[in-house]
């Protein structure tokens, strides 16, 4: 199993990486935990699996791409 993981914007900067690969996971939460050494996930973080919005409980499969985006703010 191989899942491509991407981090964007401030997540990329705070984690010090833009992408990685996770070998074993069943949910997005598992992917986050493995890719970040169990760092606390930011509140309101956006997640996409294969370009579709997802939740931390969404299932993942071999070959999926999981992307994490920081909360969006603006004025």
Backbone as a printed PyTorch tensor [residue, N CA C, xyz], in Angstrom:
tensor([[[  0.8550,  -1.1800,   0.0000],
         [  0.0000,   0.0000,   0.0000],
         [  0.8940,   1.2330,   0.0000]],

        [[  0.4980,   2.2210,  -0.7810],
         [  1.2530,   3.4720,  -0.8490],
         [  0.2770,   4.6280,  -1.0450]],

        [[  0.3080,   5.5810,  -0.1170],
         [ -0.5790,   6.7400,  -0.1680],
         [  0.2790,   7.9940,  -0.2310]],

        [[  0.0780,   8.7940,  -1.2650],
         [  0.8030,  10.0580,  -1.4330],
         [  0.1530,  11.1070,  -0.5380]],

        [[  0.9580,  11.8170,   0.2410],
         [  0.4510,  12.8280,   1.1670],
         [  1.0530,  14.1690,   0.8000]],

        [[  0.1970,  15.2100,   0.7330],
         [  0.6660,  16.5580,   0.4120],
         [  0.1970,  17.5300,   1.4880]],

        [[  1.0800,  18.4740,   1.8220],
         [  0.7710,  19.5260,   2.7900],
         [  0.8850,  20.8720,   2.0830]],

        [[ -0.0550,  21.7660,   2.3640],
         [ -0.0750,  23.0540,   1.6830],
         [  0.0200,  24.2220,   2.6630]],

        [[  0.5380,  25.3360,   2.1390],
         [  0.6010,  26.6310,   2.8270],
         [  1.2820,  26.5190,   4.1910]],

        [[  0.6470,  27.0340,   5.2370],
         [  1.2890,  27.0800,   6.5530],
         [  1.5360,  25.6850,   7.1340]],

        [[  0.7600,  24.6900,   6.7300],
         [  1.0310,  23.3310,   7.1910],
         [  2.3770,  22.8570,   6.6570]],

        [[  2.6240,  23.1350,   5.4040],
         [  3.9010,  22.7560,   4.7900],
         [  5.0520,  23.4090,   5.5530]],

        [[  4.8920,  24.6770,   5.8870],
         [  5.9440,  25.3990,   6.5900],
         [  6.1260,  24.9070,   8.0290]],

        [[  5.0420,  24.7020,   8.7410],
         [  5.1660,  24.2850,  10.1400],
         [  5.6660,  22.8500,  10.2800]],

        [[  5.3280,  21.9870,   9.3260],
         [  5.7760,  20.5950,   9.3830],
         [  7.1420,  20.3960,   8.7340]],

        [[  7.5720,  21.3750,   7.9370],
         [  8.8640,  21.2700,   7.2870],
         [  8.9180,  20.2760,   6.1460]],

        [[  7.7570,  19.9870,   5.5710],
         [  7.7120,  19.0770,   4.4250],
         [  6.5110,  19.4020,   3.5460]],

        [[  6.6620,  19.1890,   2.2580],
         [  5.5570,  19.4550,   1.3370],
         [  4.8360,  18.1770,   0.9360]],

        [[  5.5290,  17.0480,   1.0130],
         [  4.8850,  15.7800,   0.6790],
         [  5.6640,  14.6230,   1.2750]],

        [[  4.9800,  13.4960,   1.3630],
         [  5.5790,  12.2700,   1.8720],
         [  4.7270,  11.1010,   1.3970]],

        [[  5.1490,   9.9160,   1.7320],
         [  4.3820,   8.7140,   1.4020],
         [  4.1340,   7.9380,   2.6780]],

        [[  2.9000,   7.4720,   2.8320],
         [  2.5220,   6.6250,   3.9590],
         [  2.2410,   5.2380,   3.4010]],

        [[  2.7670,   4.2340,   4.0610],
         [  2.6620,   2.8640,   3.5460],
         [  1.4430,   2.1000,   4.0540]],

        [[  0.9400,   2.4180,   5.2380],
         [ -0.1950,   1.6990,   5.8060],
         [ -1.1350,   2.6630,   6.5110]],

        [[ -2.3810,   2.6900,   6.1080],
         [ -3.3920,   3.5280,   6.7610],
         [ -4.7660,   3.0690,   6.3010]],

        [[ -5.7500,   3.2480,   7.1550],
         [ -7.1170,   2.9210,   6.7400],
         [ -8.0070,   4.1620,   6.6860]],

        [[ -7.6240,   5.2280,   7.4370],
         [ -8.3990,   6.4690,   7.4080],
         [ -7.4590,   7.6600,   7.2160]],

        [[ -8.0560,   8.8040,   6.9160],
         [ -7.2820,  10.0370,   6.7860],
         [ -6.5810,  10.3520,   8.1080]],

        [[ -7.2330,  10.0900,   9.2330],
         [ -6.6140,  10.3240,  10.5400],
         [ -5.3500,   9.4850,  10.6920]],

        [[ -5.3810,   8.2440,  10.2240],
         [ -4.1850,   7.3980,  10.2560],
         [ -3.0740,   7.9980,   9.4070]],

        [[ -3.4460,   8.5060,   8.2320],
         [ -2.4710,   9.1260,   7.3350],
         [ -1.8230,  10.3110,   8.0380]],

        [[ -2.6380,  11.1920,   8.6360],
         [ -2.1130,  12.3640,   9.3370],
         [ -1.1400,  11.9290,  10.4450]],

        [[ -1.5590,  10.9730,  11.2590],
         [ -0.7340,  10.5320,  12.3840],
         [  0.6180,  10.0030,  11.9120]],

        [[  0.6100,   9.1940,  10.8780],
         [  1.8650,   8.6190,  10.3950],
         [  2.7350,   9.6500,   9.6930]],

        [[  2.1270,  10.5260,   8.9310],
         [  2.8930,  11.5050,   8.1530],
         [  3.4680,  12.6190,   9.0180]],

        [[  2.8770,  12.8540,  10.1940],
         [  3.3100,  13.9740,  11.0470],
         [  3.8670,  13.5230,  12.3920]],

        [[  4.1310,  12.2430,  12.5590],
         [  4.5830,  11.7110,  13.8530],
         [  3.6000,  12.0640,  14.9660]],

        [[  2.3120,  11.9280,  14.6350],
         [  1.2090,  12.1350,  15.5810],
         [  1.0840,  13.5700,  16.1010]],

        [[  1.4620,  14.5410,  15.2830],
         [  1.2560,  15.9480,  15.6560],
         [ -0.2420,  16.2280,  15.7740]],

        [[ -0.5810,  17.1700,  16.6130],
         [ -1.9900,  17.5610,  16.7520],
         [ -2.4630,  18.2010,  15.4480]],

        [[ -3.6140,  17.7750,  14.9760],
         [ -4.1770,  18.3360,  13.7460],
         [ -4.8280,  19.6810,  14.0520]],

        [[ -4.5830,  20.6920,  13.2140],
         [ -5.2170,  21.9940,  13.4330],
         [ -6.7410,  21.8890,  13.3460]],

        [[ -7.4150,  22.6700,  14.1660],
         [ -8.8740,  22.7100,  14.0870],
         [ -9.2770,  23.2950,  12.7390]],

        [[-10.3460,  22.7990,  12.1820],
         [-10.9090,  23.2680,  10.9130],
         [ -9.9960,  23.0310,   9.7120]],

        [[ -9.0510,  22.1100,   9.8390],
         [ -8.1810,  21.7850,   8.7170],
         [ -9.0280,  21.1540,   7.6070]],

        [[ -8.7160,  21.5170,   6.3800],
         [ -9.4120,  20.9290,   5.2370],
         [ -8.6110,  19.7540,   4.7120]],

        [[ -9.3370,  18.7340,   4.2550],
         [ -8.7070,  17.5140,   3.7600],
         [ -9.3570,  17.1300,   2.4350]],

        [[ -8.5320,  16.6400,   1.5120],
         [ -9.0530,  16.1110,   0.2480],
         [ -8.4170,  14.7480,  -0.0060]],

        [[ -9.2320,  13.8230,  -0.4840],
         [ -8.7440,  12.5220,  -0.9230],
         [ -9.0480,  12.4230,  -2.4060]],

        [[ -8.0060,  12.3020,  -3.1980],
         [ -8.1560,  12.2420,  -4.6590],
         [ -8.9670,  13.4280,  -5.1920]],

        [[ -8.6450,  14.6110,  -4.6900],
         [ -9.2250,  15.8990,  -5.1080],
         [-10.6750,  16.1120,  -4.6690]],

        [[-11.2200,  15.2210,  -3.8400],
         [-12.5750,  15.3870,  -3.3010],
         [-12.4730,  15.6820,  -1.8150]],

        [[-13.2410,  16.6810,  -1.3370],
         [-13.2170,  16.9890,   0.0880],
         [-13.5560,  15.7470,   0.8960]],

        [[-12.8940,  15.6160,   2.0430],
         [-13.0640,  14.4440,   2.8950],
         [-13.0050,  14.8800,   4.3550]],

        [[-13.1580,  13.9110,   5.2420],
         [-13.0320,  14.1570,   6.6740],
         [-11.9100,  13.2790,   7.2120]],

        [[-11.5580,  13.4860,   8.4560],
         [-10.5140,  12.6810,   9.0730],
         [-10.9490,  11.2120,   9.1960]],

        [[-12.2480,  10.9460,   9.1500],
         [-12.7500,   9.5790,   9.2480],
         [-12.8860,   8.8890,   7.8850]],

        [[-12.6430,   9.6130,   6.8000],
         [-12.7640,   9.0340,   5.4570],
         [-11.7610,   7.9030,   5.2680]],

        [[-12.2030,   6.8830,   4.5590],
         [-11.3550,   5.7310,   4.2610],
         [-10.3720,   6.0650,   3.1510]],

        [[ -9.1990,   5.4590,   3.1950],
         [ -8.2000,   5.6110,   2.1450],
         [ -7.8230,   4.2360,   1.6220]],

        [[ -7.2860,   4.2200,   0.4070],
         [ -6.9060,   2.9630,  -0.2330],
         [ -5.5720,   3.1350,  -0.9440]],

        [[ -4.9890,   2.0280,  -1.3230],
         [ -3.7280,   2.0330,  -2.0450],
         [ -3.8200,   2.9380,  -3.2690]],

        [[ -2.8270,   3.7900,  -3.4450],
         [ -2.7740,   4.6820,  -4.5970],
         [ -3.4670,   6.0120,  -4.4060]],

        [[ -4.1480,   6.2120,  -3.2800],
         [ -4.8340,   7.4800,  -3.0310],
         [ -3.8350,   8.6120,  -2.8120]],

        [[ -4.3090,   9.8310,  -3.0480],
         [ -3.5730,  11.0360,  -2.7110],
         [ -4.3850,  11.7770,  -1.6590]],

        [[ -3.7520,  12.0890,  -0.5380],
         [ -4.4070,  12.8170,   0.5440],
         [ -3.7230,  14.1660,   0.6910]],

        [[ -4.5100,  15.2210,   0.6490],
         [ -3.9690,  16.5810,   0.7580],
         [ -4.5580,  17.2650,   1.9940]],

        [[ -3.6800,  17.9650,   2.7190],
         [ -4.0860,  18.6910,   3.9240],
         [ -3.8840,  20.1850,   3.7020]],

        [[ -4.9200,  20.9640,   4.0090],
         [ -4.9000,  22.4110,   3.8220],
         [ -5.1990,  23.0820,   5.1570]],

        [[ -4.4960,  24.1540,   5.4960],
         [ -4.7930,  24.8570,   6.7420],
         [ -6.1670,  25.5220,   6.6660]],

        [[ -6.7310,  25.8580,   7.8200],
         [ -8.0100,  26.5720,   7.8100],
         [ -7.8830,  27.8680,   7.0010]],

        [[ -8.9330,  28.1880,   6.2870],
         [ -8.9350,  29.3860,   5.4580],
         [ -9.5360,  30.5300,   6.2560]],

        [[ -8.8410,  31.6590,   6.2660],
         [ -9.3650,  32.8460,   6.9320],
         [ -9.2700,  34.0070,   5.9590]],

        [[ -9.9990,  34.9880,   6.2210],
         [ -9.9480,  36.1550,   5.3370],
         [-10.7970,  37.2780,   5.8910]],

        [[-10.8110,  38.3280,   5.1540],
         [-11.5650,  39.4540,   5.6730],
         [-12.1770,  40.2740,   4.5810]]])
